[in-house]
């Protein structure tokens, strides 16, 4: 072969090899197709009425899903709709509802309640007269508190199918058993619940899955060391294999206070330092690099009345400073929509 021909062949082979390397790099860094659509109906904890813990979780491309907690429903849907989160919702022909009404009554097929504190159930209770019939999924202790404290004909009419008569039965209370996967009616998803410790109150973590994809949503919880509990340790052990396999798409977890909060005043909540210390346990179980790039959505940041820096900014900085696991830190606002 002539020298010029050999040179052209060598150049072509080099270009092909380079293209192959670039394609491999792009494939290695390509983001997987979204498996979940998450709309933030309520982002904060504590005193900001109208913006209290609630996340609408749907399979990607599906119009129907469930909420993780229900501190704010109607107002959360209204705010999210105003920000375009439901622009793709199509009302059925002849619907009597606004888009907000349609999302409440049809888009939300069920509610997962982590615990019965007011900032996690208020939206459900207030919306109940105009809501559609649907299941409420919770641990038995949470259902008992819901009926005793709210649906009792004193605080509110009994919209449930338990407790004081007359039972109006709009909400069918469906007990969850720890560690047992159970289907979520009206959706292609299922849920597995694990108990959490929240200053003497039983709270809940929900692993929501469809196919091989999963999303983990935690209710309020304190650190194991402060709570004298092993609930978070048990949760991480239960989900570590999902993380190792790359099947867990996001973790929604509370951080109520910045690091300056003393342990004796946590009242069953987490700080950035306590959360990152706990997640290092998960990393140890799942593998050193298993959490890299995993979205960590921070819920329940307490609203502050002080004229200081917003707590969201301080907590973000503290989380980023401690983030030696490579997590993707997400501080949501009410009305945000994410695809994980």
C-alpha positions as a Markdown table, in Angstrom:
| # | Residue | x | y | z |
|---|---|---|---|---|
| 1 | Unk | 0.0 | 0.0 | 0.0 |
| 2 | Unk | 1.3 | 3.5 | -0.8 |
| 3 | Unk | 2.4 | 5.6 | 2.1 |
| 4 | Unk | -0.5 | 8.1 | 1.5 |
| 5 | Unk | -3.1 | 5.4 | 1.5 |
| 6 | Unk | -1.7 | 3.9 | 4.7 |
| 7 | Unk | -1.8 | 7.3 | 6.3 |
| 8 | Unk | -5.4 | 7.8 | 5.4 |
| 9 | Unk | -6.4 | 4.4 | 6.7 |
| 10 | Unk | -4.6 | 5.1 | 10.0 |
| 11 | Unk | -6.3 | 8.5 | 10.3 |
| 12 | Unk | -9.7 | 6.9 | 9.7 |
| 13 | Unk | -9.1 | 4.2 | 12.3 |
| 14 | Unk | -7.9 | 6.8 | 14.8 |
| 15 | Unk | -11.1 | 8.9 | 14.2 |
| 16 | Unk | -13.2 | 5.8 | 14.6 |
| 17 | Unk | -11.5 | 4.9 | 17.8 |
| 18 | Unk | -12.0 | 8.5 | 19.1 |
| 19 | Unk | -15.7 | 8.5 | 18.1 |
| 20 | Unk | -16.1 | 5.2 | 19.9 |
| 21 | Unk | -14.5 | 6.5 | 23.1 |
| 22 | Unk | -16.7 | 9.7 | 23.0 |
| 23 | Unk | -19.8 | 7.5 | 22.5 |
| 24 | Unk | -18.8 | 5.4 | 25.4 |
| 25 | Unk | -18.3 | 8.4 | 27.6 |
| 26 | Unk | -21.6 | 9.9 | 26.6 |
| 27 | Unk | -23.4 | 6.6 | 27.3 |
| 28 | Unk | -21.7 | 6.4 | 30.7 |
| 29 | Unk | -22.8 | 9.9 | 31.7 |
| 30 | Unk | -26.3 | 9.7 | 30.0 |
| 31 | Unk | -29.1 | 10.3 | 32.4 |
| 32 | Unk | -31.6 | 7.4 | 32.6 |
| 33 | Unk | -35.1 | 8.1 | 31.4 |
| 34 | Unk | -37.3 | 9.5 | 34.2 |
| 35 | Unk | -39.3 | 6.9 | 36.1 |
| 36 | Unk | -41.2 | 9.3 | 38.5 |
| 37 | Unk | -42.9 | 12.6 | 38.2 |
| 38 | Unk | -42.9 | 14.5 | 41.6 |
| 39 | Unk | -44.9 | 17.7 | 42.2 |
| 40 | Unk | -44.2 | 19.6 | 45.4 |
| 41 | Unk | -47.6 | 20.5 | 46.9 |
| 42 | Unk | -46.1 | 21.5 | 50.3 |
| 43 | Unk | -42.4 | 22.1 | 50.9 |
| 44 | Unk | -42.1 | 23.3 | 54.5 |
| 45 | Unk | -42.7 | 22.1 | 58.0 |
| 46 | Unk | -44.0 | 23.9 | 61.0 |
| 47 | Unk | -46.0 | 27.1 | 60.8 |
| 48 | Unk | -46.3 | 28.1 | 57.2 |
| 49 | Unk | -50.0 | 27.2 | 56.7 |
| 50 | Unk | -50.8 | 26.5 | 53.0 |
| 51 | Unk | -47.3 | 25.2 | 52.3 |
| 52 | Unk | -47.0 | 22.1 | 54.5 |
| 53 | Unk | -45.5 | 18.6 | 53.7 |
| 54 | Unk | -47.1 | 17.0 | 50.6 |
| 55 | Unk | -45.5 | 15.5 | 47.5 |
| 56 | Unk | -47.5 | 14.2 | 44.6 |
| 57 | Unk | -45.7 | 11.1 | 43.2 |
| 58 | Unk | -46.7 | 9.7 | 39.8 |
| 59 | Unk | -45.1 | 7.2 | 37.4 |
| 60 | Unk | -43.5 | 9.2 | 34.5 |
| 61 | Unk | -46.0 | 9.9 | 31.8 |
| 62 | Unk | -49.0 | 8.9 | 34.1 |
| 63 | Unk | -51.7 | 11.4 | 35.2 |
| 64 | Unk | -52.6 | 9.6 | 38.4 |
| 65 | Unk | -50.5 | 9.0 | 41.5 |
| 66 | Unk | -50.5 | 9.3 | 45.3 |
| 67 | Unk | -49.3 | 11.9 | 47.7 |
| 68 | Unk | -46.7 | 11.4 | 50.4 |
| 69 | Unk | -48.4 | 13.2 | 53.3 |
| 70 | Unk | -51.1 | 15.8 | 52.9 |
| 71 | Unk | -50.3 | 18.9 | 54.8 |
| 72 | Unk | -51.4 | 21.1 | 51.9 |
| 73 | Unk | -53.5 | 19.7 | 49.1 |
| 74 | Unk | -55.8 | 22.3 | 47.5 |
| 75 | Unk | -53.5 | 25.2 | 48.0 |
| 76 | Unk | -50.5 | 23.2 | 46.9 |
| 77 | Unk | -52.3 | 22.1 | 43.7 |
| 78 | Unk | -53.3 | 25.8 | 43.1 |
| 79 | Unk | -49.8 | 27.1 | 43.5 |
| 80 | Unk | -48.3 | 24.3 | 41.4 |
| 81 | Unk | -50.9 | 24.9 | 38.7 |
| 82 | Unk | -50.1 | 28.6 | 38.6 |
| 83 | Unk | -46.4 | 27.6 | 38.0 |
| 84 | Unk | -47.3 | 25.4 | 35.1 |
| 85 | Unk | -46.8 | 22.0 | 36.8 |
| 86 | Unk | -50.2 | 20.7 | 35.5 |
| 87 | Unk | -50.2 | 22.3 | 32.1 |
| 88 | Unk | -50.3 | 18.9 | 30.5 |
| 89 | Unk | -53.4 | 17.8 | 32.5 |
| 90 | Unk | -56.3 | 17.3 | 30.1 |
| 91 | Unk | -59.8 | 17.5 | 31.5 |
| 92 | Unk | -62.1 | 14.8 | 30.3 |
| 93 | Unk | -65.0 | 15.9 | 28.1 |
| 94 | Unk | -67.9 | 17.2 | 30.1 |
| 95 | Unk | -65.9 | 17.5 | 33.3 |
| 96 | Unk | -67.5 | 19.7 | 35.9 |
| 97 | Unk | -64.2 | 20.4 | 37.6 |
| 98 | Unk | -61.5 | 23.0 | 37.2 |
| 99 | Unk | -58.1 | 21.7 | 36.6 |
| 100 | Unk | -57.4 | 22.1 | 40.3 |
| 101 | Unk | -60.5 | 20.1 | 41.2 |
| 102 | Unk | -59.6 | 17.4 | 38.6 |
| 103 | Unk | -56.1 | 16.9 | 40.1 |
| 104 | Unk | -57.5 | 16.6 | 43.6 |
| 105 | Unk | -60.3 | 14.3 | 42.8 |
| 106 | Unk | -58.8 | 12.2 | 40.0 |
| 107 | Unk | -55.1 | 12.8 | 39.8 |
| 108 | Unk | -54.6 | 11.9 | 43.5 |
| 109 | Unk | -55.8 | 8.4 | 43.7 |
| 110 | Unk | -54.7 | 7.8 | 47.3 |
| 111 | Unk | -52.8 | 9.4 | 50.2 |
| 112 | Unk | -49.9 | 8.0 | 52.2 |
| 113 | Unk | -49.8 | 9.4 | 55.7 |
| 114 | Unk | -46.4 | 9.1 | 57.5 |
| 115 | Unk | -47.9 | 10.3 | 60.9 |
| 116 | Unk | -50.9 | 12.2 | 62.2 |
| 117 | Unk | -49.3 | 15.5 | 63.1 |
| 118 | Unk | -51.4 | 18.4 | 61.9 |
| 119 | Unk | -48.8 | 19.7 | 59.4 |
| 120 | Unk | -49.0 | 16.4 | 57.6 |
| 121 | Unk | -52.8 | 15.8 | 57.5 |
| 122 | Unk | -54.4 | 19.3 | 57.4 |
| 123 | Unk | -54.8 | 19.4 | 53.7 |
| 124 | Unk | -56.6 | 16.1 | 53.6 |
| 125 | Unk | -58.9 | 17.0 | 56.5 |
| 126 | Unk | -59.9 | 20.4 | 55.0 |
| 127 | Unk | -60.3 | 19.1 | 51.5 |
| 128 | Unk | -62.5 | 16.1 | 52.5 |
| 129 | Unk | -65.9 | 17.6 | 51.9 |
| 130 | Unk | -65.2 | 18.2 | 48.2 |
| 131 | Unk | -62.7 | 15.4 | 47.6 |
| 132 | Unk | -63.4 | 12.1 | 45.9 |
| 133 | Unk | -63.6 | 8.8 | 47.7 |
| 134 | Unk | -60.1 | 7.3 | 47.9 |
| 135 | Unk | -57.9 | 5.1 | 50.1 |
| 136 | Unk | -55.7 | 6.5 | 52.9 |
| 137 | Unk | -52.6 | 4.3 | 53.5 |
| 138 | Unk | -50.8 | 4.4 | 56.8 |
| 139 | Unk | -49.5 | 2.2 | 59.7 |
| 140 | Unk | -52.3 | 1.2 | 62.1 |
| 141 | Unk | -51.1 | 3.6 | 64.8 |
| 142 | Unk | -51.4 | 6.5 | 62.4 |
| 143 | Unk | -54.9 | 5.5 | 61.3 |
| 144 | Unk | -55.9 | 5.4 | 65.0 |
| 145 | Unk | -54.7 | 8.9 | 65.6 |
| 146 | Unk | -56.3 | 10.2 | 62.4 |
| 147 | Unk | -59.7 | 8.9 | 63.6 |
| 148 | Unk | -59.4 | 9.8 | 67.2 |
| 149 | Unk | -58.1 | 13.4 | 66.7 |
| 150 | Unk | -59.7 | 14.6 | 63.5 |
| 151 | Unk | -62.5 | 12.5 | 62.0 |
| 152 | Unk | -64.3 | 12.4 | 65.3 |
| 153 | Unk | -67.3 | 14.7 | 64.8 |
| 154 | Unk | -65.7 | 17.2 | 67.1 |
| 155 | Unk | -62.7 | 18.5 | 65.2 |
| 156 | Unk | -64.3 | 17.5 | 61.9 |
| 157 | Unk | -67.0 | 15.2 | 60.5 |
| 158 | Unk | -66.0 | 11.5 | 60.3 |
| 159 | Unk | -65.1 | 11.2 | 56.6 |
| 160 | Unk | -63.5 | 7.8 | 57.3 |
| 161 | Unk | -64.8 | 4.2 | 57.5 |
| 162 | Unk | -63.8 | 3.8 | 61.2 |
| 163 | Unk | -64.5 | 5.4 | 64.5 |
| 164 | Unk | -67.5 | 7.4 | 65.7 |
| 165 | Unk | -70.8 | 6.9 | 63.9 |
| 166 | Unk | -72.1 | 8.0 | 61.5 |
| 167 | Unk | -69.1 | 7.0 | 59.4 |
| 168 | Unk | -69.3 | 8.8 | 56.1 |
| 169 | Unk | -66.8 | 6.4 | 54.5 |
| 170 | Unk | -65.3 | 8.8 | 51.9 |
| 171 | Unk | -61.8 | 7.8 | 52.9 |
| 172 | Unk | -61.1 | 4.0 | 53.1 |
| 173 | Unk | -58.4 | 3.5 | 55.7 |
| 174 | Unk | -56.0 | 0.9 | 54.5 |
| 175 | Unk | -53.5 | -0.4 | 57.1 |
| 176 | Unk | -49.9 | -0.9 | 56.0 |
| 177 | Unk | -47.8 | -3.6 | 57.6 |
| 178 | Unk | -44.1 | -2.8 | 58.0 |
| 179 | Unk | -41.9 | -4.4 | 55.3 |
| 180 | Unk | -44.9 | -5.7 | 53.3 |
| 181 | Unk | -45.2 | -4.5 | 49.7 |
| 182 | Unk | -48.8 | -3.5 | 48.9 |
| 183 | Unk | -50.4 | -2.2 | 45.7 |
| 184 | Unk | -51.6 | 1.4 | 45.4 |
| 185 | Unk | -55.1 | 1.3 | 43.9 |
| 186 | Unk | -55.7 | 3.2 | 40.7 |
| 187 | Unk | -52.0 | 3.4 | 39.9 |
| 188 | Unk | -49.3 | 0.9 | 38.6 |
| 189 | Unk | -47.3 | 1.6 | 41.8 |
| 190 | Unk | -46.9 | -0.3 | 45.1 |
| 191 | Unk | -45.6 | 0.8 | 48.5 |
| 192 | Unk | -43.6 | -0.7 | 51.3 |
| 193 | Unk | -43.7 | 1.0 | 54.7 |
| 194 | Unk | -41.0 | 1.1 | 57.4 |
| 195 | Unk | -41.6 | 2.7 | 60.9 |
| 196 | Unk | -39.5 | 5.8 | 61.9 |
| 197 | Unk | -39.0 | 7.3 | 65.3 |
| 198 | Unk | -40.2 | 10.9 | 65.8 |
| 199 | Unk | -39.9 | 12.0 | 69.4 |
| 200 | Unk | -42.2 | 9.3 | 70.8 |
| 201 | Unk | -44.5 | 9.3 | 67.8 |
| 202 | Unk | -44.4 | 6.5 | 65.2 |
| 203 | Unk | -43.7 | 8.0 | 61.8 |
| 204 | Unk | -43.2 | 6.2 | 58.4 |
| 205 | Unk | -40.9 | 5.9 | 55.4 |
| 206 | Unk | -42.5 | 4.9 | 52.2 |
| 207 | Unk | -40.7 | 3.0 | 49.4 |
| 208 | Unk | -42.8 | 3.6 | 46.3 |
| 209 | Unk | -42.1 | 1.4 | 43.3 |
| 210 | Unk | -43.2 | 0.5 | 39.8 |
| 211 | Unk | -41.3 | -2.1 | 37.8 |
| 212 | Unk | -37.7 | -2.0 | 38.9 |
| 213 | Unk | -37.8 | 1.8 | 39.8 |
| 214 | Unk | -38.3 | 3.1 | 43.3 |
| 215 | Unk | -38.5 | 6.4 | 45.2 |
| 216 | Unk | -38.1 | 6.7 | 49.0 |
| 217 | Unk | -40.1 | 9.3 | 50.9 |
| 218 | Unk | -39.5 | 9.7 | 54.6 |
| 219 | Unk | -41.9 | 11.3 | 57.1 |
| 220 | Unk | -40.5 | 13.2 | 60.1 |
| 221 | Unk | -37.7 | 11.4 | 61.8 |
| 222 | Unk | -35.0 | 12.0 | 64.4 |
| 223 | Unk | -31.5 | 10.6 | 64.3 |
| 224 | Unk | -31.2 | 7.1 | 65.7 |
| 225 | Unk | -28.7 | 8.2 | 68.4 |
| 226 | Unk | -31.0 | 10.9 | 69.7 |
| 227 | Unk | -34.1 | 8.8 | 69.4 |
| 228 | Unk | -32.4 | 5.8 | 71.0 |
| 229 | Unk | -33.7 | 3.8 | 68.1 |
| 230 | Unk | -32.4 | 1.8 | 65.1 |
| 231 | Unk | -35.2 | 2.7 | 62.7 |
| 232 | Unk | -33.1 | 4.6 | 60.2 |
| 233 | Unk | -30.4 | 1.9 | 60.3 |
| 234 | Unk | -33.1 | -0.7 | 59.6 |
| 235 | Unk | -34.5 | 1.4 | 56.7 |
| 236 | Unk | -31.1 | 1.8 | 55.1 |
| 237 | Unk | -30.5 | -1.9 | 55.4 |
| 238 | Unk | -33.8 | -2.6 | 53.7 |
| 239 | Unk | -33.2 | -0.3 | 50.7 |
| 240 | Unk | -29.4 | -0.7 | 50.3 |
| 241 | Unk | -29.8 | -3.3 | 47.5 |
| 242 | Unk | -32.0 | -0.9 | 45.5 |
| 243 | Unk | -29.3 | 1.7 | 45.8 |
| 244 | Unk | -26.5 | -0.7 | 44.9 |
| 245 | Unk | -28.5 | -1.7 | 41.7 |
| 246 | Unk | -29.2 | 1.9 | 40.7 |
| 247 | Unk | -32.9 | 1.4 | 41.1 |
| 248 | Unk | -33.6 | 4.1 | 43.6 |
| 249 | Unk | -34.3 | 7.3 | 41.8 |
| 250 | Unk | -34.6 | 9.8 | 44.6 |
| 251 | Unk | -34.8 | 10.2 | 48.4 |
| 252 | Unk | -37.2 | 12.8 | 49.9 |
| 253 | Unk | -36.2 | 13.4 | 53.5 |
| 254 | Unk | -36.7 | 16.0 | 56.1 |
| 255 | Unk | -34.1 | 18.4 | 57.5 |
| 256 | Unk | -36.1 | 20.7 | 59.9 |
| 257 | Unk | -33.2 | 22.7 | 61.5 |
| 258 | Unk | -29.7 | 23.9 | 60.7 |
| 259 | Unk | -26.7 | 22.5 | 62.6 |
| 260 | Unk | -26.8 | 25.0 | 65.4 |
| 261 | Unk | -29.9 | 23.4 | 66.8 |
| 262 | Unk | -29.0 | 21.5 | 70.0 |
| 263 | Unk | -30.0 | 17.8 | 70.1 |
| 264 | Unk | -32.3 | 18.4 | 73.1 |
| 265 | Unk | -34.4 | 20.7 | 70.9 |
| 266 | Unk | -34.7 | 18.6 | 67.8 |
| 267 | Unk | -38.1 | 17.2 | 68.8 |
| 268 | Unk | -37.7 | 14.2 | 66.5 |
| 269 | Unk | -36.1 | 16.0 | 63.5 |
| 270 | Unk | -32.9 | 16.0 | 61.6 |
| 271 | Unk | -30.1 | 18.6 | 60.9 |
| 272 | Unk | -27.7 | 18.5 | 57.9 |
| 273 | Unk | -25.0 | 16.9 | 60.1 |
| 274 | Unk | -27.3 | 14.2 | 61.4 |
| 275 | Unk | -28.7 | 13.4 | 58.0 |
| 276 | Unk | -25.3 | 13.1 | 56.3 |
| 277 | Unk | -24.0 | 11.0 | 59.1 |
| 278 | Unk | -26.9 | 8.6 | 58.7 |
| 279 | Unk | -26.6 | 8.5 | 54.9 |
| 280 | Unk | -22.9 | 7.4 | 55.3 |
| 281 | Unk | -24.4 | 4.3 | 56.9 |
| 282 | Unk | -26.4 | 3.7 | 53.8 |
| 283 | Unk | -23.3 | 4.3 | 51.6 |
| 284 | Unk | -21.4 | 1.8 | 53.6 |
| 285 | Unk | -24.1 | -0.8 | 53.1 |
| 286 | Unk | -24.7 | 0.0 | 49.4 |
| 287 | Unk | -21.1 | 0.7 | 48.2 |
| 288 | Unk | -18.8 | 3.8 | 48.4 |
| 289 | Unk | -20.0 | 5.3 | 45.1 |
| 290 | Unk | -23.6 | 4.1 | 45.1 |
| 291 | Unk | -25.0 | 7.5 | 46.2 |
| 292 | Unk | -23.2 | 9.6 | 43.6 |
| 293 | Unk | -25.7 | 11.7 | 41.7 |
| 294 | Unk | -28.7 | 10.4 | 43.6 |
| 295 | Unk | -31.2 | 13.3 | 44.1 |
| 296 | Unk | -31.7 | 14.1 | 47.8 |
| 297 | Unk | -34.8 | 16.2 | 48.1 |
| 298 | Unk | -34.9 | 18.1 | 51.4 |
| 299 | Unk | -38.4 | 18.5 | 52.9 |
| 300 | Unk | -39.9 | 20.0 | 56.0 |
| 301 | Unk | -37.5 | 22.9 | 56.5 |
| 302 | Unk | -39.1 | 24.9 | 59.2 |
| 303 | Unk | -40.4 | 28.4 | 58.2 |
| 304 | Unk | -38.7 | 31.2 | 60.2 |
| 305 | Unk | -40.2 | 34.4 | 61.4 |
| 306 | Unk | -36.7 | 35.9 | 62.0 |
| 307 | Unk | -35.2 | 38.6 | 59.8 |
| 308 | Unk | -32.2 | 36.4 | 59.2 |
| 309 | Unk | -30.9 | 34.5 | 56.2 |
| 310 | Unk | -33.7 | 32.1 | 55.0 |
| 311 | Unk | -33.1 | 28.7 | 56.6 |
| 312 | Unk | -33.2 | 27.0 | 53.2 |
| 313 | Unk | -30.0 | 28.8 | 52.2 |
| 314 | Unk | -28.2 | 28.0 | 55.4 |
| 315 | Unk | -29.3 | 24.3 | 55.3 |
| 316 | Unk | -28.2 | 24.1 | 51.7 |
| 317 | Unk | -24.7 | 25.3 | 52.5 |
| 318 | Unk | -24.4 | 23.0 | 55.4 |
| 319 | Unk | -25.5 | 20.0 | 53.4 |
| 320 | Unk | -23.2 | 20.8 | 50.5 |
| 321 | Unk | -20.2 | 21.3 | 52.9 |
| 322 | Unk | -20.8 | 17.8 | 54.3 |
| 323 | Unk | -21.7 | 16.1 | 51.0 |
| 324 | Unk | -18.7 | 13.8 | 50.6 |
| 325 | Unk | -21.1 | 11.1 | 49.1 |
| 326 | Unk | -21.7 | 13.0 | 45.8 |
| 327 | Unk | -25.4 | 13.4 | 46.3 |
| 328 | Unk | -27.4 | 15.9 | 44.3 |
| 329 | Unk | -28.9 | 18.2 | 46.9 |
| 330 | Unk | -32.4 | 19.6 | 46.0 |
| 331 | Unk | -34.1 | 22.3 | 48.1 |
| 332 | Unk | -37.6 | 22.3 | 46.6 |
| 333 | Unk | -40.1 | 25.1 | 46.6 |
| 334 | Unk | -43.9 | 24.8 | 46.5 |
| 335 | Unk | -45.1 | 24.2 | 43.0 |
| 336 | Unk | -41.9 | 22.7 | 41.7 |
| 337 | Unk | -42.1 | 19.7 | 39.4 |
| 338 | Unk | -39.3 | 17.2 | 39.1 |
| 339 | Unk | -38.7 | 14.1 | 37.0 |
| 340 | Unk | -36.5 | 11.5 | 38.6 |
